[in-house]
Amino acid sequence: MRSSVAHAALALAVSFSLVAGGPFAVPAAAQVKPNGPESVADLAENLLDAVVNISTSQNVKSDDKAPIPQVPEGSPFQDFFDEFFKGEGGEGSNQGQTVNSLGSGFVIDPSGFIATNNHVIEGADDIEVNFANGSKLKAKLVGTDPKTDLALLKVEPKSPLKAVPFGDSRTMRIGDWVMAIGNPFGLGGSVTVGIISARGRNINAGPYDNFIQTDAAINRGNSGGPLFNMKGEVIGINTAIISPSGGSIGIGFSVPTELAQNIFMQLRDFGETRRGWLGVRIQPVTDDIAESIGMSEAKGALVAGIIKGGPVDNGSIMTGDVITRFDGKDVDEMRDLPRVVAESPVGKAVDVVLLRDGKEMTVKVTLGRLEDGEKQAEDDDVTQDEGTTPETGEAQPSKADMVLGMGISDLGEEARKTFEIVESVKGVVITEVAPDSAAAERGIVPGDVIVEIGQEAVTTAEEVKARIAKLKSEDRRNALMMIANRTGALRYITVRID
């Protein structure tokens, strides 16, 4: 059965199976006290009051225009039809229906701030927080961060609430004991215990994936609840599970507090996130790319483009640089860079270690704000569109030379018009790609433009042929190329040299 990653947010229907006694019951006199792990009863008792159940309701309008059946006055089915088709307001099917959901959360400030997941409260018209003592309070939404699936709520208590502290998730090790408390399947105040199974998990849930994996039972309804260390500190926010059946199979994921704590503080102080922004477009450093630029191992983030008007649009970082360290933190993989940059304060001056032309160097940059940069990036003429060859019906440019399975030609006005290539793109246009060539394997299509080969700019087809010939003479296995699509989006690829 195929597993899937699912949010652990909700289930309103559950069946129970009770087993008691039986012919194989062990007599009381023969029972031996188990030699298991130390009890967590005292720890759980001290934390239960700070963990809450969150119930939401959302009015979903119906677009169903089917006629309402007519029932004779006084019919025994009249009440049923009125409730089902007209709703409480009796205004017909366009009144809609109310959808309820359940999740978990925890108090992070005695004044009434409550942390949870964004998907627990997303789209809710009404949010209610249920406390362990049975009391209920209406909550208002302070702010959300869909990128990490976190949200902050606020209630107005009559007296200070029991709150739990954040711990440092960076100190947690694989194998450490952890405890989850939440509201699985609507069963509030449920405690489960397990260990940290793995760290730094990427489940493709968002741009900053760095999940803690645990085998502590996490089910639908646990979303937004805390994952505690054995000191009673929150080191994760339970967010997702892998489950073929919808129930726990011992693979749950929590957002680590090293990422979440700062987000909750920003939401509390500003009602929104304020992430650091470097203003670069990046891609992974593959083994082929590493070999092509003389790196001993594939690591870091390759800069494939610079955002105009961004923090490093001053030449401090350049296209083709490989960033290996940021503000004292190693960048082992491409996905490490966006996370460490986002966790850095806006306006902070940081040291960036990078490789340029085979030499390591350190540059200092001052970070901008990501939320401002996202709109700026959308307006930038360099986009991330993959781009395809336009079906213009016009003839392809003639006299193309063939190199590595690609037909290449100088980028003149005829070629620019044929392939609808924007004016900002400079280089050598690819007019055709042989179906079974190395270039086709790398996703190159007619209309793409070769901007650089071996990190040197090319402007004519003769320069491309000369650069490839030189690489062949040096017994290079791959040619590192910077390719632009028709809209100007840049990417680095390696093409096998036959």
C-alpha positions as CSV (number, residue, x, y, z in Angstrom):
1,M,0.0,0.0,0.0
2,R,1.4,3.4,-1.0
3,S,2.1,5.7,1.9
4,S,1.4,9.4,1.8
5,V,2.4,12.4,3.9
6,A,-0.7,13.8,5.6
7,H,-1.5,16.6,8.0
8,A,-2.4,15.3,11.4
9,A,-5.3,17.7,11.8
10,L,-8.7,16.1,12.0
11,A,-11.0,13.2,12.4
12,L,-14.5,13.3,13.7
13,A,-15.4,9.7,13.4
14,V,-13.6,6.8,15.1
15,S,-14.5,3.3,16.2
16,F,-13.3,1.7,19.3
17,S,-12.5,-2.0,20.1
18,L,-12.3,-3.0,23.8
19,V,-10.6,-6.1,24.9
20,A,-10.8,-7.4,28.4
21,G,-10.2,-10.7,30.3
22,G,-10.1,-13.8,28.1
23,P,-8.9,-17.3,28.5
24,F,-5.2,-16.2,28.4
25,A,-5.4,-13.7,31.2
26,V,-2.4,-13.9,33.5
27,P,-3.3,-14.5,37.2
28,A,-2.5,-11.5,39.4
29,A,-0.2,-13.6,41.6
30,A,1.9,-14.5,38.5
31,Q,2.3,-11.0,37.2
32,V,5.8,-9.5,37.4
33,K,6.4,-5.7,37.6
34,P,7.8,-4.7,34.2
35,N,11.3,-3.3,34.0
36,G,10.4,-0.6,31.5
37,P,11.5,3.1,31.1
38,E,10.9,5.5,33.9
39,S,7.4,6.9,34.2
40,V,6.6,10.3,32.7
41,A,3.5,10.7,34.8
42,D,4.9,13.7,36.8
43,L,6.1,15.4,33.7
44,A,2.8,14.9,31.9
45,E,0.8,16.1,34.8
46,N,2.7,19.4,34.9
47,L,2.2,20.0,31.2
48,L,-1.4,19.0,30.5
49,D,-2.9,22.3,31.5
50,A,-0.9,24.2,28.9
51,V,-2.0,22.1,26.0
52,V,-5.3,23.0,24.4
53,N,-7.8,21.6,21.9
54,I,-8.7,23.9,19.1
55,S,-12.1,23.6,17.3
56,T,-12.9,25.6,14.3
57,S,-16.0,26.1,12.1
58,Q,-16.2,27.3,8.6
59,N,-19.4,28.2,6.6
60,V,-19.1,26.6,3.2
61,K,-21.6,28.0,0.6
62,S,-23.2,25.5,-1.6
63,D,-23.5,26.1,-5.4
64,D,-26.0,23.3,-5.7
65,K,-29.0,24.8,-7.6
66,A,-31.1,21.6,-7.5
67,P,-34.7,22.1,-6.7
68,I,-35.9,21.5,-3.1
69,P,-38.3,18.5,-2.9
70,Q,-41.8,19.5,-2.0
71,V,-43.2,17.6,1.1
72,P,-46.9,17.7,2.0
73,E,-47.6,19.9,5.0
74,G,-47.7,17.8,8.2
75,S,-45.7,14.9,6.6
76,P,-43.5,13.0,9.2
77,F,-40.5,13.8,6.9
78,Q,-41.1,17.5,6.8
79,D,-38.6,18.4,9.6
80,F,-36.0,16.2,8.0
81,F,-36.3,17.9,4.6
82,D,-36.4,21.4,6.1
83,E,-33.2,20.8,8.1
84,F,-31.3,19.1,5.3
85,F,-32.2,21.3,2.3
86,K,-32.9,24.7,4.0
87,G,-30.5,24.7,6.9
88,E,-31.1,26.6,10.1
89,G,-31.9,29.9,8.4
90,G,-34.4,28.3,6.1
91,E,-33.1,30.3,3.2
92,G,-32.5,27.4,0.8
93,S,-29.5,25.5,-0.4
94,N,-27.3,28.6,-1.0
95,Q,-27.2,29.1,2.8
96,G,-24.4,26.6,2.9
97,Q,-23.2,24.3,5.6
98,T,-20.9,24.5,8.5
99,V,-17.7,22.4,8.5
100,N,-16.1,21.7,11.8
101,S,-12.5,20.6,12.5
102,L,-10.3,19.8,15.4
103,G,-6.6,20.3,16.2
104,S,-4.2,21.0,19.0
105,G,-2.2,24.0,20.4
106,F,-0.3,25.1,23.4
107,V,0.0,28.3,25.5
108,I,3.3,30.1,25.0
109,D,2.5,33.2,27.1
110,P,0.3,33.4,30.2
111,S,-1.5,36.5,28.7
112,G,-3.2,34.2,26.2
113,F,-1.0,33.6,23.2
114,I,-1.4,30.1,21.7
115,A,0.7,28.4,19.1
116,T,-0.7,26.0,16.6
117,N,-0.5,25.0,12.9
118,N,-1.7,27.1,10.1
119,H,-3.7,24.2,8.5
120,V,-5.6,23.8,11.8
121,I,-7.2,27.2,11.5
122,E,-6.9,28.0,7.8
123,G,-10.2,29.4,6.4
124,A,-11.9,29.2,9.8
125,D,-14.8,31.6,10.5
126,D,-14.8,30.8,14.2
127,I,-12.0,29.5,16.4
128,E,-12.6,28.2,19.9
129,V,-10.0,27.1,22.4
130,N,-10.9,24.3,24.9
131,F,-8.7,24.1,28.0
132,A,-8.0,21.0,30.1
133,N,-10.3,22.3,33.0
134,G,-13.2,22.3,30.6
135,S,-13.4,26.1,30.0
136,K,-13.7,27.5,26.6
137,L,-12.6,30.8,25.1
138,K,-13.0,32.4,21.6
139,A,-9.7,33.1,19.9
140,K,-8.7,35.6,17.3
141,L,-6.0,35.0,14.7
142,V,-2.9,37.0,15.3
143,G,-0.9,35.9,12.3
144,T,0.1,32.9,10.1
145,D,3.1,31.7,8.3
146,P,2.0,29.2,5.6
147,K,5.7,28.6,4.6
148,T,6.2,26.7,7.9
149,D,2.6,25.9,8.6
150,L,2.5,27.9,11.8
151,A,-0.1,30.2,13.3
152,L,-0.5,32.2,16.5
153,L,-3.8,32.8,18.3
154,K,-4.9,35.1,21.1
155,V,-7.5,34.5,23.8
156,E,-8.5,36.9,26.6
157,P,-8.4,34.9,29.9
158,K,-9.7,36.2,33.2
159,S,-6.5,35.1,34.9
160,P,-3.0,34.1,33.7
161,L,-2.8,30.8,31.9
162,K,-0.4,28.0,32.4
163,A,2.3,28.4,29.7
164,V,5.2,26.1,28.6
165,P,8.7,27.2,27.7
166,F,10.6,26.6,24.4
167,G,13.7,24.5,24.5
168,D,16.6,24.3,22.1
169,S,15.8,21.7,19.5
170,R,19.4,21.9,18.2
171,T,20.6,20.0,21.3
172,M,18.3,17.1,20.7
173,R,19.9,13.9,19.5
174,I,18.6,10.9,17.6
175,G,17.4,8.5,20.2
176,D,16.4,11.1,22.8
177,W,13.1,10.5,24.5
178,V,10.2,12.9,23.6
179,M,6.6,13.2,24.6
180,A,3.6,14.5,22.5
181,I,0.4,15.8,24.0
182,G,-2.6,16.7,21.8
183,N,-6.1,16.0,20.7
184,P,-6.0,13.0,18.4
185,F,-9.4,12.1,16.9
186,G,-11.0,14.5,19.3
187,L,-9.6,12.7,22.4
188,G,-8.1,15.7,24.2
189,G,-5.2,15.5,26.6
190,S,-3.7,12.4,25.1
191,V,-0.1,11.7,26.0
192,T,2.3,9.6,23.8
193,V,6.0,8.9,24.3
194,G,8.7,7.9,21.8
195,I,12.1,8.9,20.6
196,I,13.6,11.2,18.0
197,S,14.0,8.9,15.0
198,A,15.7,11.4,12.7
199,R,16.5,15.0,12.2
200,G,16.6,17.4,9.3
201,R,13.9,15.6,7.4
202,N,12.8,17.2,4.1
203,I,9.2,16.0,3.2
204,N,8.6,18.7,0.5
205,A,6.1,20.5,2.7
206,G,7.6,23.9,2.3
207,P,10.8,25.9,1.5
208,Y,12.3,25.5,5.0
209,D,11.7,21.8,5.7
210,N,13.9,20.7,8.6
211,F,11.6,18.4,10.4
212,I,12.2,16.3,13.5
213,Q,11.0,12.8,12.9
214,T,9.6,10.9,15.9
215,D,7.9,7.5,16.6
216,A,5.8,9.0,19.4
217,A,2.2,8.3,18.2
218,I,0.9,11.3,16.3
219,N,-2.5,11.1,14.7
220,R,-5.1,13.3,13.1
221,G,-5.9,16.0,15.6
222,N,-2.4,16.2,17.0
223,S,-1.5,18.9,14.6
224,G,-0.4,22.1,16.3
225,G,0.4,20.3,19.5
226,P,3.8,20.3,21.3
227,L,6.6,17.8,21.3
228,F,8.4,18.0,24.6
229,N,11.8,16.9,25.8
230,M,12.2,15.3,29.1
231,K,12.7,18.7,30.8
232,G,9.2,19.7,29.8
233,E,10.4,22.1,27.1
234,V,8.8,22.4,23.7
235,I,11.3,21.3,21.1
236,G,8.8,20.8,18.2
237,I,5.3,21.5,16.9
238,N,3.6,18.3,15.6
239,T,2.6,18.9,12.0
240,A,2.5,15.9,9.7
241,I,2.5,12.1,9.5
242,I,3.2,9.5,7.0
243,S,0.3,7.0,7.0
244,P,-1.3,4.7,4.5
245,S,-4.4,4.4,6.7
246,G,-4.7,7.8,8.3
247,G,-3.5,6.6,11.7
248,S,-0.1,6.6,13.3
249,I,2.5,4.1,12.0
250,G,5.3,5.6,14.0
251,I,6.4,8.2,11.5
252,G,5.5,11.7,12.6
253,F,7.1,15.1,11.9
254,S,7.5,18.2,14.0
255,V,8.7,21.7,13.1
256,P,11.8,22.2,15.3
257,T,11.8,25.2,17.7
258,E,15.0,26.4,16.2
259,L,12.8,27.5,13.3
260,A,9.4,28.0,15.0
261,Q,10.3,30.0,18.0
262,N,11.5,33.1,16.1
263,I,8.4,32.9,13.8
264,F,6.0,32.9,16.8
265,M,7.8,35.9,18.3
266,Q,7.6,37.8,15.0
267,L,3.9,37.0,14.7
268,R,3.3,38.1,18.2
269,D,5.3,41.4,17.8
270,F,4.4,42.3,14.2
271,G,1.5,40.1,13.2
272,E,3.6,38.9,10.2
273,T,7.0,37.3,9.5
274,R,10.1,39.4,8.8
275,R,12.7,37.1,7.2
276,G,16.1,37.8,5.9
277,W,16.6,38.0,2.1
278,L,19.8,37.6,0.1
279,G,18.3,38.2,-3.4
280,V,19.8,35.3,-5.3
281,R,18.4,32.5,-7.4
282,I,20.1,29.2,-6.5
283,Q,20.3,25.6,-7.7
284,P,22.0,22.4,-6.4
285,V,25.7,21.6,-7.0
286,T,25.6,18.2,-8.7
287,D,28.6,15.9,-9.0
288,D,28.9,16.9,-12.6
289,I,28.9,20.6,-11.8
290,A,31.3,20.2,-9.0
291,E,33.7,18.3,-11.3
292,S,33.3,21.0,-14.0
293,I,34.3,23.9,-11.7
294,G,37.1,22.0,-9.9
295,M,35.4,21.3,-6.6
296,S,36.6,18.2,-4.7
297,E,33.0,17.4,-3.5
298,A,29.5,18.5,-4.4
299,K,28.3,20.9,-1.7
300,G,26.9,24.4,-1.3
301,A,24.4,26.4,-3.3
302,L,25.2,27.5,-6.9
303,V,24.1,31.1,-7.7
304,A,22.2,31.0,-10.9
305,G,20.9,34.6,-10.9
306,I,20.8,37.9,-9.0
307,I,17.6,39.7,-8.3
308,K,17.7,43.2,-9.6
309,G,17.6,45.8,-6.8
310,G,18.2,43.0,-4.2
311,P,20.8,43.1,-1.4
312,V,23.6,41.7,-3.5
313,D,22.9,43.5,-6.8
314,N,26.1,45.4,-6.2
315,G,28.6,42.8,-7.4
316,S,29.4,41.3,-3.9
317,I,27.9,38.0,-5.0
318,M,27.9,37.0,-8.7
319,T,26.3,34.5,-10.9
320,G,28.3,31.3,-10.9
321,D,29.5,31.7,-7.3
322,V,29.0,28.7,-5.0
323,I,28.0,29.7,-1.4
324,T,29.4,27.2,1.1
325,R,29.0,29.1,4.4
326,F,26.6,31.8,5.6
327,D,27.0,33.7,8.8
328,G,29.0,31.0,10.4
329,K,26.7,28.1,9.3
330,D,27.8,25.5,6.8
331,V,25.7,25.2,3.6
332,D,26.1,21.6,2.7
333,E,23.1,21.4,0.4
334,M,21.2,24.0,-1.6
335,R,18.1,23.8,0.7
336,D,20.3,24.8,3.7
337,L,20.8,28.4,2.3
338,P,17.2,29.6,2.2
339,R,16.6,28.4,5.7
340,V,19.6,30.0,7.4
341,V,19.1,33.2,5.4
342,A,15.4,33.4,6.4
343,E,16.3,32.8,10.1
344,S,18.6,35.8,10.0
345,P,17.4,39.3,11.0
346,V,16.5,41.9,8.4
347,G,19.3,44.4,8.1
348,K,22.0,42.2,9.6
349,A,25.5,42.4,8.0
350,V,26.7,38.8,7.6
351,D,29.8,37.1,6.2
352,V,29.3,34.8,3.2
353,V,32.0,32.3,2.2
354,L,31.9,31.4,-1.4
355,L,33.9,29.8,-4.2
356,R,34.6,32.0,-7.3
357,D,36.9,30.9,-10.2
358,G,38.2,28.0,-8.0
359,K,39.2,30.3,-5.1
360,E,37.5,30.7,-1.7
361,M,36.7,34.1,-0.6
362,T,34.5,35.9,2.0
363,V,32.2,38.8,1.3
364,K,30.0,40.8,3.6
365,V,26.4,41.5,2.7
366,T,23.5,43.2,4.4
367,L,20.2,41.3,4.3
368,G,17.0,42.7,3.0
369,R,13.5,41.6,3.9
370,L,12.1,38.5,2.1
371,E,8.5,39.6,2.1
372,D,9.5,42.8,0.3
373,G,11.8,40.9,-2.1
374,E,9.1,38.4,-3.1
375,K,7.1,41.0,-4.9
376,Q,10.3,42.5,-6.3
377,A,11.3,39.1,-7.7
378,E,7.9,38.7,-9.3
379,D,8.4,42.0,-11.1
380,D,11.9,41.1,-12.1
381,D,12.3,40.4,-15.8
382,V,14.3,37.3,-14.9
383,T,11.6,34.7,-14.0
384,Q,11.6,31.1,-13.0
385,D,9.4,30.0,-15.9
386,E,10.7,26.8,-17.6
387,G,9.8,28.2,-21.0
388,T,8.9,26.2,-24.1
389,T,9.5,26.8,-27.8
390,P,6.8,29.0,-29.1
391,E,4.6,27.7,-31.9
392,T,5.0,30.6,-34.2
393,G,4.7,28.8,-37.4
394,E,7.8,30.7,-38.7
395,A,10.8,29.0,-40.2
396,Q,13.8,28.2,-37.9
397,P,16.9,30.3,-38.4
398,S,19.1,28.6,-41.0
399,K,22.8,27.8,-41.2
400,A,22.9,26.3,-37.6
401,D,26.1,24.6,-36.5
402,M,25.8,21.3,-34.6
403,V,27.5,21.0,-31.2
404,L,26.9,18.2,-28.7
405,G,23.6,17.4,-30.4
406,M,22.5,21.1,-30.5
407,G,22.0,23.3,-33.5
408,I,23.4,26.7,-32.5
409,S,23.3,30.1,-34.2
410,D,24.2,33.7,-33.4
411,L,21.3,35.4,-31.6
412,G,20.2,37.9,-34.2
413,E,16.9,39.7,-34.5
414,E,15.4,37.0,-36.7
415,A,16.1,34.3,-34.0
416,R,14.9,36.6,-31.2
417,K,11.6,37.1,-33.0
418,T,11.2,33.5,-34.0
419,F,11.7,32.2,-30.5
420,E,10.2,35.3,-28.7
421,I,13.4,35.8,-26.7
422,V,13.4,38.9,-24.5
423,E,15.9,41.6,-25.2
424,S,17.8,41.2,-22.0
425,V,19.1,37.7,-23.0
426,K,22.5,37.7,-24.6
427,G,24.3,34.6,-26.0
428,V,24.0,31.9,-28.6
429,V,20.6,30.6,-29.5
430,I,19.9,26.8,-29.7
431,T,17.8,26.2,-32.8
432,E,17.3,22.5,-32.6
433,V,18.1,19.6,-30.3
434,A,18.7,16.0,-31.4
435,P,16.2,13.7,-29.7
436,D,18.6,11.2,-28.2
437,S,21.4,13.6,-27.5
438,A,23.0,14.5,-24.2
439,A,21.5,18.0,-24.5
440,A,18.0,16.5,-24.8
441,E,18.7,14.5,-21.6
442,R,19.3,17.7,-19.7
443,G,16.0,19.3,-20.8
444,I,17.5,21.7,-23.4
445,V,14.9,22.8,-25.9
446,P,15.0,25.0,-29.1
447,G,14.8,28.6,-28.0
448,D,17.1,28.2,-25.1
449,V,20.2,30.4,-25.1
450,I,23.8,29.5,-24.2
451,V,25.1,32.4,-22.0
452,E,28.3,30.9,-20.6
453,I,30.5,27.8,-21.1
454,G,32.9,27.0,-18.3
455,Q,31.9,30.2,-16.6
456,E,33.0,32.3,-19.6
457,A,30.5,34.3,-21.6
458,V,29.9,33.4,-25.2
459,T,28.2,35.6,-27.8
460,T,28.8,33.8,-31.1
461,A,28.4,30.2,-32.4
462,E,32.1,30.2,-33.2
463,E,33.0,30.9,-29.6
464,V,30.8,28.0,-28.5
465,K,32.5,25.6,-30.9
466,A,35.9,26.9,-29.7
467,R,35.1,26.4,-26.0
468,I,33.8,22.9,-26.6
469,A,36.9,22.0,-28.6
470,K,39.1,23.3,-25.8
471,L,37.2,21.2,-23.2
472,K,37.6,18.1,-25.4
473,S,41.3,18.7,-25.7
474,E,41.6,18.8,-22.0
475,D,39.8,15.5,-21.7
476,R,36.8,17.0,-19.9
477,R,33.8,14.7,-19.5
478,N,31.2,17.5,-19.2
479,A,30.7,21.0,-20.4
480,L,29.3,23.4,-17.7
481,M,26.8,25.8,-19.4
482,M,24.7,28.6,-18.2
483,I,21.4,28.4,-20.1
484,A,18.7,31.1,-20.4
485,N,15.2,30.3,-21.5
486,R,13.3,32.7,-23.7
487,T,12.1,34.8,-20.7
488,G,15.6,35.1,-19.3
489,A,15.5,32.6,-16.4
490,L,19.0,31.2,-15.9
491,R,20.2,27.8,-14.9
492,Y,23.4,25.9,-14.9
493,I,23.6,22.5,-16.5
494,T,26.3,20.0,-17.5
495,V,26.2,18.4,-20.9
496,R,28.2,15.2,-21.5
497,I,31.0,15.5,-24.0
498,D,31.0,12.5,-26.3
